[in-house]
Amino acid sequence: MKNDFLIKKSKDLRNNPTIAENRLWYFLRGQQIENCKFRRQQPIGDYIVDFVCLKKKIIVEIDGGQHFENKDDAIRDQWLISQGYRVLRFWNNDVIQNIESVLEKIRKACINTK
């Protein structure tokens, strides 16, 4: 039942992306960064991550102000890291105003991950 909820929720999130998520997805889709295939709003364990490259085990999270010093995010990140994922977090305004820097950090993660 929990899995069904996560699948439905992830579909809803894919259908209603934030402006920042939509902007980043434009650059991630179609294996545009180092030939890495990213999925968006993907369930992993009990969580839904914004973007993930399963092959490289890279997660990209786009955060709004509600995530500032959020203890739940720290717990979530610790669990994802324990599963072998690398978690990259960016603020919405970084994606909107400084996309080149965000893409470069993602690119470097793709290159430096097996």
C-alpha positions in Angstrom: 0.0 0.0 0.0 2.8 2.4 0.8 4.5 1.6 -2.5 1.2 2.4 -4.3 1.0 5.8 -2.5 4.6 6.6 -3.5 4.0 5.7 -7.1 0.9 7.9 -7.3 2.6 10.8 -5.5 5.6 10.6 -7.8 3.4 10.7 -10.9 1.6 13.7 -9.4 4.9 15.5 -8.8 6.1 14.7 -12.3 2.9 16.3 -13.7 3.3 19.4 -11.5 7.0 20.4 -11.4 8.2 23.6 -9.8 9.7 26.2 -12.1 13.2 25.2 -10.9 12.6 21.5 -11.4 11.2 22.1 -14.9 14.3 24.2 -15.8 16.7 21.6 -14.6 14.9 18.8 -16.3 15.3 20.6 -19.6 19.1 20.0 -19.2 19.0 16.6 -17.6 16.6 14.8 -19.9 17.9 12.9 -22.9 21.2 12.0 -21.3 22.6 15.5 -22.0 25.1 15.5 -19.2 27.9 13.0 -19.6 25.5 10.5 -21.2 23.8 10.0 -17.7 20.2 9.0 -17.8 18.3 10.8 -15.1 14.7 10.0 -13.9 12.6 12.6 -12.2 10.4 12.2 -9.1 11.6 8.6 -8.5 10.6 6.6 -5.5 13.7 5.2 -3.6 12.9 3.4 -0.3 10.3 5.5 1.6 11.3 8.7 -0.3 10.7 10.4 -3.6 13.8 12.1 -5.0 13.6 15.0 -7.5 16.2 13.5 -10.0 18.3 10.4 -10.0 20.8 8.7 -12.2 20.4 5.1 -11.1 23.5 3.9 -12.9 25.8 6.5 -11.3 23.8 6.6 -8.0 23.5 10.4 -8.1 20.5 12.1 -6.6 19.8 15.8 -7.4 17.5 17.7 -5.0 16.1 21.1 -5.7 15.1 22.9 -2.5 12.9 25.8 -1.6 13.1 27.8 1.6 11.1 25.1 3.6 14.3 23.0 3.4 16.5 25.4 5.2 18.1 23.5 8.1 15.4 20.8 7.8 16.3 17.9 10.1 14.1 15.5 8.1 16.2 16.2 5.0 19.4 15.3 7.0 17.8 12.0 8.0 16.7 11.4 4.5 20.1 12.2 3.1 21.8 9.9 5.6 19.6 7.0 4.6 20.1 7.6 0.8 23.9 7.9 1.4 23.8 4.6 3.3 22.2 3.0 0.2 25.2 4.1 -1.9 23.8 7.3 -3.4 25.5 10.7 -3.6 23.1 13.5 -2.9 23.5 16.9 -4.5 21.3 19.7 -3.2 20.7 23.0 -4.9 18.4 26.0 -4.0 15.6 26.9 -6.4 17.2 30.3 -7.0 20.5 28.7 -7.9 18.8 26.6 -10.6 16.9 29.6 -11.9 19.7 32.2 -11.7 22.9 30.2 -12.0 22.1 27.1 -14.0 25.6 26.9 -15.5 27.1 26.4 -12.1 24.5 23.8 -11.1 25.1 21.9 -14.4 28.8 21.9 -13.9 28.5 20.4 -10.4 26.2 17.7 -11.7 28.6 17.1 -14.6 31.6 16.7 -12.3 29.6 14.3 -10.1 28.8 12.2 -13.2 32.4 12.1 -14.2 33.7 11.3 -10.7 31.2 8.5 -9.9 31.7 4.9 -11.1 
